[in-house]
Amino acid sequence: MAINFNYQQYLGVIRTPNISANNSRSNIRFGNYQPADTFESNSPKKYTSEISIRNLANSNPKIAQILQSVNAPYSINMETLNHLLTTHATATQEISEGIIQNLPFSLKQKANAKAIQDAAYLHDIGKVFIPEEITNKNGKLTPQETEIMHKHSELGYELLKNTNIDPKVLFLIRNHHQNAQKSGYPKVDNKFFADLDLQILSIADKYSALTEARPYKKPLTREQALTIIRSEVREGKINPLVFNALVAYTDDKILQKTKSLS
């Protein structure tokens, strides 16, 4: 069934509690978050080898405790992780970068692009501990399987928290399924704030996942995916300026594709 989608309606600025502005564009702010200092350049890929993962997991008993709390076996599934890294993770990096480039200038300057890119690559590393029969299930997950799957962001955080990774990257990995309404997972306290960087990563992750083929679903079209994400904007989970940037990025992709075919 065709879905009518008017992209122009998303291009206007919608006021939200997280954004304030006066007549000076330089005064626009996104919440109270101040970008973290950049950290020593170092590829996140160094943490994704089987040896690194086993060493890091063995040094943190919290990982086994989390799995035990949901009656999940302790195992390392490198095949699934490697597939995610070469498909979903790299796509999320590209989408995140595209969103940043399409933000209003003042917000673009506030985005911690390095942290977002590293977190986009590593955000699903915790799925290395999720049983393959769950990650690749051809069908809807049971409530218990969903509970296990929802542990992947916390597992990824625990796996990497004792490394020299920027704490901002760790924050993004742990909370990439959270939102401005605090209705995602894992649970957060009242002090939690879904800042600009988190919202960029979260929306890029969601758009990538919706438009990819998975064992349990066919890929959605651009219009279908944006329609779903727009509903979360209406619910106050995603800032409209970040959503507008995603729409602009997908417009650019279509334009580039059209030019390449002409």
PyMOL commands that set and color helices and strands:
alter all, ss='L'
color gray80, all
select helices_A, chain A and resi 7-10+25-27+44-47+50-58+61-69+78-101+105-108+113-122+125-129+132-135+143-149+152-160+167-175+196-210+222-234+240-261
alter helices_A, ss='H'
color red, helices_A
select strands_A, chain A and resi 19-20+29-30
alter strands_A, ss='S'
color yellow, strands_A
deselect
rebuild
show_as cartoon
